[in-house]
Amino acid sequence: MTILEYICYVALVALLVKFYITIAEKWGIIERLQLHAPNEFFHKLFSCNFCQSFWLGLCLSILLAIFVDWRLIFVPFFSSSLR
């Protein structure tokens, strides 16, 4: 895998995460998760934009690492957004 391919995967994961978070906010999923969080930790987790983008990016990267290349597991460290 070349560095250009890796950068493309980083951009792809960042765009997908942004899309999923935007849809979740529009449909009220994030608010519902905050209201029905089992404890304070999960409430803070669902309230933090950086945490949401990192953990969702990690889930996508795990799938990519399983099916494409193991080095893609490090993508969330480069694709997390700071809105």
C-alpha positions, 0 to 999 in steps of 0.5 A: 500500500502506498502513502497516497492510497493510505491518505485516500483511506483516511479521507474516505473514513473521515467523510463517511464518519462526518456523513454518519454523524450528520445523519444521526444528528438530523434524525435525533439519534445522538440526542436520544443516545444522550438522554437514555445513556446508562451512566454519566460516562456514556452521556459525556461520550455521546456529547463529545464531537471528537469522541463520536468521530474517533470511535465511529472512525475506529469501527469503520477502520476495524472493518477496513483492517479486516477486509483490506489491510491491517495497517488501516487500523491506525486511520482514526488517529488521522481522520478524527474531526475537531468541529 
